[in-house]
């Protein structure tokens, strides 16, 4: 039985969608069968992070009619398939029980289902988190991101979600040093155990601009961090660091 991992953040702009694409590709490259679902209704961008924005894709609502085997297969990572978020729809219009049945079916066919959830703690966040086996909470190093990550963590605790881990994204070592801020400080303020840290990396933007997946564009920086996080998700002991 596979695992549903929801990737979310307390606020927008933390890079959670780029991380979803990078971690999904890294897990697929390591041999796991992966389904990436864009759950960010209204702001769907996971196809860009995966480098497949030029390809057509069924939404997670449409696939119920056609079957999960019709999910878009990634051209560079054959083990990875993708479902986009529906257009002209709101989170309130999604049949929550049907959504849950889709994820239950996906558990039986995939090692990991990565669900890119909306930022914040509104209805879309709750819809995705309700079915999570594990949650990756993404934050930046700025005070607003950390505070909002803490609020999201509180909401997840109220929902009974205990397997929540933090990823601190877009870390700039010199800036963090100037602020007198450490990753331990961020982890303590967010109140969530650490899964990984990811450096600020211009290749994230460049890979998207050239319509390539991050891990197909470079092997360094954020891409290397995604590979380390993927190994930790699979249960391997990997030192936490930026190298």
Order of alpha helices (4+ residues) and beta strands (2+ residues): beta-alpha-beta-alpha-alpha-beta-beta-alpha-beta-alpha-beta-alpha-beta-alpha-alpha-beta-alpha-alpha-alpha
